[in-house]
Amino acid sequence: MYEVRPALWGAVRTESETRCYALAFRRDTGDWRADVTARPNADCTRRQPVTDAAQAALRTLVRPDATRAEVQRLLASAGSTADDYAYDVTTVTGRGTTATVIALVHAAGQQQCYRFARNTQSHDSDSVTIRLVAGAHCDG
């Protein structure tokens, strides 16, 4: 978000702009270093259908004690070879009414590790939360 203040009349309006960045964190010796690279917006927008498809598929997960194989089959049905994305489930855990799935998502020629948490007693669109997690979580 930023403010736009034209030279004439001094009126202020708020506008927003979406940008796509690749963030890489590295620690060679000593301090952590962050490299930020601007990417084409298409790189980020291609991932949205991938997480939307996983969210829709996981909303049908009704048991917090589902097995890794069951969740893998569920996400495989959400994957699309035409759109070139796939999910590799590394862990599935259940606690209370929450099922947590860690999966490596392959999309747009890249891979990213995601944590999907599903409240199995809710059926609304917010029943699945999605978070990016460190790639080490997907190492299995």
For each residue, the residues with C-beta under 8 A, 3 or more apart:
1: 14 15 16
2: 14 15 16 17
3: 12 13 14 15
4: 12 13 14 15
5: 10 11 12
6: 9 10 11
7:
8:
9: 6
10: 5 6
11: 5 6
12: 3 4 5
13: 3 4
14: 1 2 3 4
15: 1 2 3 4
16: 1 2
17: 2
18: 41 44
19: 38 41
20: 38 39 40 41 42 43 44 45
21: 36 37 38 39
22: 36 37 39 43
23: 34 35 36
24: 34 35 37
25: 32 33 34 35
26: 32 33 34 35
27: 30 31 32 33
28: 33
29:
30: 27
31: 27
32: 25 26 27
33: 25 26 27 28
34: 23 24 25 26
35: 23 24 25 26
36: 21 22 23
37: 21 22 24
38: 19 20 21
39: 20 21 22 43 44
40: 20 43
41: 18 19 20 44 45
42: 20 45 46
43: 20 22 39 40 46 47 108
44: 18 20 39 41 47 48
45: 20 41 42 48
46: 42 43 49 50 107 108
47: 43 44 50 51 105 107 108 112
48: 44 45 51 52
49: 46 52 53 83 85
50: 46 47 53 54 83 85 105 107
51: 47 48 54 55 105 114 130
52: 48 49 55 56
53: 49 50 56 57 78 79 80 85
54: 50 51 57 58 75 78 87 103 105 114 116 128 130
55: 51 52 58 59 116 128 130
56: 52 53 59 60 78
57: 53 54 60 61 74 75 77 78
58: 54 55 61 71 74 75 99 101 116 118 128
59: 55 56 118 123 125 127 128
60: 56 57 74
61: 57 58 66 71 74 99 118 120
62: 120
63: 66 94 99 120
64: 94 95 96 97 98 99 118 120
65: 94 99
66: 61 63 70 71 92 94 99
67: 70 71 92
68: 71 72 89 91 92
69: 72 73
70: 66 67 73 74 92
71: 58 61 66 67 68 74 75 89 92 99 101
72: 68 69 75 76 87 88 89
73: 69 70 76 77
74: 57 58 60 61 70 71 77 78
75: 54 57 58 71 72 78 79 87 89 101 103
76: 72 73 79 86 87
77: 57 73 74
78: 53 54 56 57 74 75 87
79: 53 75 76 85 86 87
80: 53 83 84 85
81: 84
82:
83: 49 50 80 107
84: 80 81 106 107 108 109
85: 49 50 53 79 80 105 106 107 108
86: 76 79 105 106
87: 54 72 75 76 78 79 103 104 105 106
88: 72 103 104 105 106 138
89: 68 71 72 75 92 101 102 103
90: 102 103 104 113 137 138 139 140
91: 68 100 101 102 137 140
92: 66 67 68 70 71 89 99 100 101 102
93: 99 100
94: 63 64 65 66 98 99 100
95: 64 98 100
96: 64
97: 64 119 120 121
98: 64 94 95 117 118 119 120
99: 58 61 63 64 65 66 71 92 93 94 117 118 120
100: 91 92 93 94 95 115 116 117 118
101: 58 71 75 89 91 92 115 116 117 118
102: 89 90 91 92 113 114 115 116 133 137 138
103: 54 75 87 88 89 90 113 114 116 138
104: 87 88 90 111 112 113 114 135 138
105: 47 50 51 54 85 86 87 88 111 112 113 114
106: 84 85 86 87 88 110 111
107: 46 47 50 83 84 85 110 111 112
108: 43 46 47 84 85
109: 84
110: 106 107
111: 104 105 106 107
112: 47 104 105 107 132 135
113: 90 102 103 104 105 132 133 134 135 136 137 138
114: 51 54 102 103 104 105 130 131 132 133
115: 100 101 102 130 131 132 133 137
116: 54 55 58 100 101 102 103 128 129 130
117: 98 99 100 101 128 129 131
118: 58 59 61 64 98 99 100 101 127 128
119: 97 98 122 127 128
120: 61 62 63 64 97 98 99 127
121: 97
122: 119 126 127
123: 59 127
124: 127
125: 59
126: 122 129
127: 59 118 119 120 122 123 124
128: 54 55 58 59 116 117 118 119
129: 116 117 126
130: 51 54 55 114 115 116
131: 114 115 117
132: 112 113 114 115
133: 102 113 114 115 137 138
134: 113 137
135: 104 112 113 138 139
136: 113 139
137: 90 91 102 113 115 133 134
138: 88 90 102 103 104 113 133 135
139: 90 135 136
140: 90 91
